[in-house]
Amino acid sequence: MLEHKKLFALDIGTRSVIGIILEEQDGHYHVIDSLVKEHTERAMLDGQIHDVLSVSKIITEIKQKLEEKHGPLKKVCVAAAGRALKTERSKVTIDINGKPLIKNQDILHLELSAVQQAQSFVAEKHESEQSFYYYCVGYSVLYYRLDGEEIGNLIDQQGKEASVEIIATFLPKVVVESLLSALHRAGLEMEALTLEPIAAIHVLIPPSMRRLNVALVDIGAGTSDIAITDLGTVIAYGMVPVAGDEITEAISDQLLLDFPFAEEAKRELYKNDTITVTDILGFETDVRKEDLVSQISPVLDRLASSICNEIMELNNNKPPKAVMLVGGGSLTPELPKRVAEKLNLPENRVAIRGIDAIRSLTIANHITQGPELVTPIGIAIAAHHSPVQYKTVYVNEQPVRLFEVKKLTVGECLLAAGIKMNKLYGKPGLALIVTLNGQNVTIPGGHGDAPVILRNGLASSLDSEIENGDQLHIEKGKDGLRADLQIKDLIDEIPKKEVTIDDKVYSIEAIITCNGKVVSAEDAVEDRDVIECKIPETIEDLLISLNLHEYIIESRPFRVNINGKETFIPSFSGKVYRNGIEVKLHNSYEHKDHIIIEKKKMPTTKEIAEVKQVMLSHTIPISFNGENIHLHKPISIIRRKNTVLSENDQIKDGDHISIEHRKLEPFLFQDLFGHVDIEMPAQANGNFVLLRNGEQATFHSRLEAGDDLTIVWPSKEEMKKRLDLPGQA
C-alpha cells in the first residue's frame, strides 16, 4: 500500500496516549497497529497540555516503537480535547426599516456579529479580556427572524428588524499552541487537527442523524467528555472530572488488586458474571459481578450522576433521545443501566458503541478491540476527511494565525483579528425629528456604506475563501449623510378644495407653516421644525382664508344689550346653509359644497319688543262723533342712549338700549284729545258738553273699549233746558 495512504493518529488523553496507524483505500479503512503509553506524571489537565516536555516524551516513545515496524512517521493527525471546547449561543438584531433588500453579505455580517458576540460572552465567562484568545471552530445558525417571525431565509426580504441566533464553538488558542509544541519536540508535523467529540461523532453519528437529540459520552481515564447533537449540529460540549479510573480504584480497594489488575478485572466483569482474581497477598478468589457491583455502588452512582447532571445542563434541563457511551471507561459494569435510570430513558436508549459500529473498518488480529479505540480511529478518519490546517493571513498588515475546521473566509479572519464586526459598516446619518400636524416624525439619515474589503489588492467579500499568506485590507464603510429633504417630501399631496359661496366659485389650497411662519413646500426641513399643512377645516376658517370677513359678521348671531345685559336673538341672526341645510360656522365642509350666507336682519323697536314680550302701549277702540278710532297709552319706553325710539325705529346689531316699564292706568275722557283734533262750531258760545254713550261725562270719566264719545256745543236755551232737567246739575 502506498505511503501516502497511511494515516498516523494520536489520542492524547489525561492518563495515557494512544497511537494508531490506519491504511485507507477506496473509502475502506484498516487498522494495522496501535500502541498505548501511560503518562508517568500529571502532564495533562482538562484537555490542555500542562507539561509539554513530559507529553512530548511519551509521543516520541510511541512514534519510535511504531516506526520500528512501519517505517518513518513524519506527520500525525491529532485532536483537541472536547472538554476544552466552549459553546455559546448568541442573538443579534438589526434595524432594517427603510433599507434596501437584504443581500447575502448583509446576512453574513449579521451572523459574524452574532459569532463575535458569543466570543465575547465566552471570554467574559472565563475571565479573559481578549475575546480573540479563542478560536471559533465552527458555528451553526439556529434560526433567522424577520419582525419577530421565524423565517427560512432573509435574502431579498424587507421589514423593520432582522435577527439571527447562532450557536458557536470556541477553543482556547493555548490548547492548540501547546499541542503544536509537544508534536514539534517529538519530531512530528501536524498533518491535520480535529476535535475529539467531532472525531467520535464523525464515525458514530452520520450527518443525517445529527438532527436527533443524542448525547455522546467519551469516558476516559480521568475525565468524561460529553457532546450533544441536535438541530443537525453539535450544540454543546462538556466535561466532568469523574471517569473510569475512579471505578478502577474502587475495585482495587475492594479486591486488594494492583491498579492494572483492577483495570483488567473491570473489563472482565463487563463480559462475565463471575471472574477469578489474585490479590496482592497471592490469594485467588472467585468474584461475582452482582457482589462487586453492590460493593462499588456508591462510586458507580457518583459517575452516573455526574455524567447525567452534565448532560441535563448542556441539554437545557431535558434528557436526550439517546445516549452513546465510548471510551475505555464505558466498560464499567452496570453504567449504561444507571445512566438510563437517572435520565428516565428506556435501557435500550443507552448503549456502549465500540469500533464494530464504525462502517467500512477492519482491524488487524493482534489488536484488542474495544470502545477505547473509537476516538483515536475517529481522529484519523475525521482528520483525513475534514483536516484542520494552520494558515497565516495578514489583516491590515498584522499577521493572524488560524486553523481551518472548514474553508476559511475573509469574515473569519476578521473575527480572529479582533476586528469588531458591528463597527465595520458606516453609521447611519443623523436623523431629523420634526412635528408634522401635531405628530412627531423621525426622518432617518442616509444608510452607512458597506466596508471596503480588499484581498491581495482586489475587491472581496466576507464569504470569500482565503489562502495562506493572503493580504487583507479593511476600511470601515463611510457614514451615512444627514437627512436632507424638502417639506413637500413629507406631504403626499397638498390638499385642495373647491366650494361655491353665494354663487361664486372659490378654490382653496392648504396653507403650510413652519414654526408659525407661512412657507413654501420647496423649503428645506430642519431638525425640530414644527410644520403645519392644513386646509381650512370649518366654514369659518374657510371664510377667513378667503378674506370674506363680512360674511362672518353677517352670519353671526344678532345681539343687543338690553338694560346692560347681552342678549342674542336667533330670529334676527344670520344663517349659513350648506347644500340647502342650515349649519353653523364651526361645521366642516367638503369639496364642491354650495354655501349660502343669509345676512342678519335689522329689526324695528316693535319687533324687538314682540320677541322680548314687551308691551309698548295699551290701546282701546272707541268711536268719536261717529268715527272709529283707537286710543293709545304708552306702557314701555325704549331708548337708545338718551333718545326715545318709536315702534318703527331700527335697532342695529350691538346696540345698547334701555326699556322703561310704566304702570298700566285706565283711559280717561281727556285722553281723547291727544288722538283727535277738536274744531269748535262757529255758532258755539264756548260751552260744550261731554257725552259718553249718550250720557253727560267729565274729563276724568273712565273709558272702556267700545265707548261712543261725543262733544256737543248747545245753544243757551238748550243749555238752560239741560240744566233745568231733573237730575242735571
Salt bridges, closest charged atoms under 4 A:
GLU24 OE1 - LYS5 NZ 3.84
GLU24 OE1 - HIS384 NE2 3.83
ASP33 OD2 - LYS69 NZ 3.35
ASP33 OD2 - HIS70 NE2 2.84
ASP33 OD1 - HIS366 NE2 3.30
GLU38 OE2 - ARG15 NH1 2.55
GLU67 OE2 - LYS63 NZ 3.13
GLU88 OE1 - LYS125 NZ 2.82
GLU150 OE1 - ARG145 NH2 3.99
ASP156 OD1 - LYS103 NZ 3.14
GLU165 OE2 - ARG89 NE 3.09
GLU177 OE1 - ARG401 NH1 3.77
ASP225 OD2 - ARG83 NH1 2.50
ASP245 OD1 - ARG15 NE 2.84
GLU246 OE1 - ARG302 NH1 2.33
GLU263 OE1 - LYS266 NZ 3.44
GLU263 OE2 - ARG267 NE 3.55
GLU290 OE1 - ARG288 NH2 3.10
ASP291 OD1 - ARG288 NH1 3.18
ASP301 OD1 - ARG338 NH1 2.96
ASP301 OD1 - LYS342 NZ 3.90
GLU334 OE1 - ARG338 NH2 3.49
GLU372 OE1 - ARG267 NH1 3.47
GLU404 OE2 - LYS391 NZ 3.08
GLU412 OE2 - LYS406 NZ 2.46
GLU467 OE1 - LYS391 NZ 3.91
ASP470 OD2 - ARG455 NE 2.68
GLU475 OE2 - HIS473 NE2 3.19
ASP479 OD1 - LYS476 NZ 2.75
GLU498 OE2 - LYS592 NZ 2.67
ASP503 OD1 - HIS594 NE2 3.55
GLU509 OE1 - LYS496 NZ 3.56
GLU522 OE1 - LYS488 NZ 3.04
GLU526 OE1 - ARG482 NH2 3.31
ASP527 OD2 - ARG528 NE 3.81
GLU532 OE1 - LYS534 NZ 3.57
GLU540 OE2 - ARG556 NH2 2.57
GLU566 OE2 - ARG559 NH1 3.00
ASP593 OD2 - ARG578 NE 3.86
ASP653 OD2 - LYS600 NZ 2.88
ASP655 OD2 - ARG640 NH1 2.82
GLU660 OE1 - ARG639 NH1 2.70
ASP671 OD2 - LYS633 NZ 3.35
ASP707 OD2 - ARG692 NE 2.91
